[in-house]
Amino acid sequence: MLDEWPEKTAQREEADKKIDATPVHVETVDAAGLKKLRANPSGHITLIDFWATWCGSCLVEFSDLQDTYRMYSARDFDLVTVSANMPDEQPSVLRFLQKKHATSRNLLLDPTIRRHSKQPSIQRGNRRFPTRLCSGRMEK
């Protein structure tokens, strides 16, 4: 493939090395954590992506979201992914995130959210994904 901007090759290669060297993590989040996330204490524009490994369109769109995060993270933009997979699926969620080099903040819903949620879609694992929320200031 020909590079459209050959003068930026070194810069792109350096960015790719940084992404490859950044560890990928997934942590569990409970209702209080989601509430804090939605409150957005950073003040950045934050895109929260609810997804699951069993959601085909989520998997297709995931790389584009990570690319967007990489392009704008230096500009007060955060991406947080929230997996709706079951807790015992954490290893497969982490493998997927590592394969995609998901250097964003990555969360997995705590099982108590499903038990105490008033949302039937969360209780039953309804497949209404992907779902996204955006919070934060839109002007400077």
VENGI-V814015 format. One record per residue. RES is the residue in one small letter. SS is DSSP state (@ for helix, = for strand, . for the rest). NEAR is the number of other C-alpha atoms within 10 Angstrom. Layout:
((RES:SS:NEAR) (RES:SS:NEAR))
This chain:
((m:.:3) (l:.:5) (d:.:8) (e:.:8) (w:.:7) (p:@:10) (e:@:9) (k:@:11) (t:@:12) (a:@:10) (q:@:10) (r:@:12) (e:@:11) (e:@:12) (a:@:13) (d:@:12) (k:@:10) (k:@:11) (i:@:15) (d:@:15) (a:@:11) (t:.:13) (p:.:11) (v:.:19) (h:.:17) (v:.:20) (e:=:14) (t:=:15) (v:=:20) (d:.:15) (a:@:16) (a:@:10) (g:@:14) (l:@:16) (k:@:11) (k:@:10) (l:@:16) (r:@:16) (a:@:12) (n:.:16) (p:.:9) (s:.:12) (g:.:14) (h:.:17) (i:=:19) (t:=:22) (l:=:19) (i:=:21) (d:=:22) (f:=:20) (w:=:25) (a:.:22) (t:.:16) (w:.:12) (c:.:15) (g:@:12) (s:@:13) (c:@:18) (l:@:16) (v:@:10) (e:@:12) (f:@:18) (s:@:15) (d:@:11) (l:@:19) (q:@:18) (d:@:12) (t:@:14) (y:@:21) (r:@:18) (m:@:11) (y:@:12) (s:@:16) (a:@:9) (r:@:10) (d:.:13) (f:=:18) (d:=:24) (l:=:24) (v:=:22) (t:=:24) (v:=:23) (s:=:25) (a:.:26) (n:.:20) (m:.:15) (p:@:14) (d:@:9) (e:@:13) (q:@:18) (p:@:11) (s:@:12) (v:@:23) (l:@:19) (r:@:13) (f:@:14) (l:@:21) (q:@:17) (k:@:10) (k:.:15) (h:.:19) (a:.:28) (t:.:20) (s:.:20) (r:=:15) (n:=:22) (l:=:24) (l:=:24) (l:=:23) (d:.:19) (p:@:18) (t:@:12) (i:@:17) (r:@:20) (r:@:12) (h:@:11) (s:.:12) (k:.:10) (q:.:13) (p:@:10) (s:@:12) (i:@:17) (q:@:15) (r:.:10) (g:.:13) (n:.:11) (r:.:14) (r:.:12) (f:.:16) (p:.:18) (t:=:12) (r:=:13) (l:=:11) (c:=:14) (s:=:16) (g:.:18) (r:.:12) (m:.:8) (e:.:5) (k:.:3))
